[in-house]
Amino acid sequence: MKYLIREMVLDDIPEVIKGEEKVFGESLGYDLFFSELKFNPYAHYVVLEIDKVIAGYIGFWVEGETASLVNFYVLEEYQGEGFGQMLLDFVLKVCEASKVDVLSLEVRVNNKKAISLYEKNNFTISHTRKNYYNNGEDAYVMLKSFKE
């Protein structure tokens, strides 16, 4: 198995959307990805390519001292192999190099795998956002501080 983490390009959008729909049952959509990649100077998106297939991605914004994780998935057949940690490590390194103080994210309250990964990387639950997702699910807001 050969893998590569690389910058997302416009041609990746349809495959990323298919992966989001497979993992989440919905997608952020073509227009959002297009505008993020073309027009948002704060946005950073990378894909995980395994054997030339997009098996995941992570998107985040860095704005001054704060950063936000936009979305993140690894296809189920590749979960538990360390790829999620690799994608998250990429974000954490960019945040450290950019002198970010706090990285925030939202995660479904029932997504135990993701919450475990974030807690392992010193994120803590800040609060709950009620009915955050389209299907009415709640989200935890989790924060990671880079300050000592």
Secondary structure by P-SEA (a helix, b strand, c coil): cbbbbbbbcccaaaaaaaaaaaaccccccaaaaaaaacccccbbbbbbbcccccccbbbbbbcccccccccccccccccccaaaaaaaaaaaaaaaaacccbbbbcccccaaaaaaaaaaaccccccccccccccbbbbbbbbbbccc
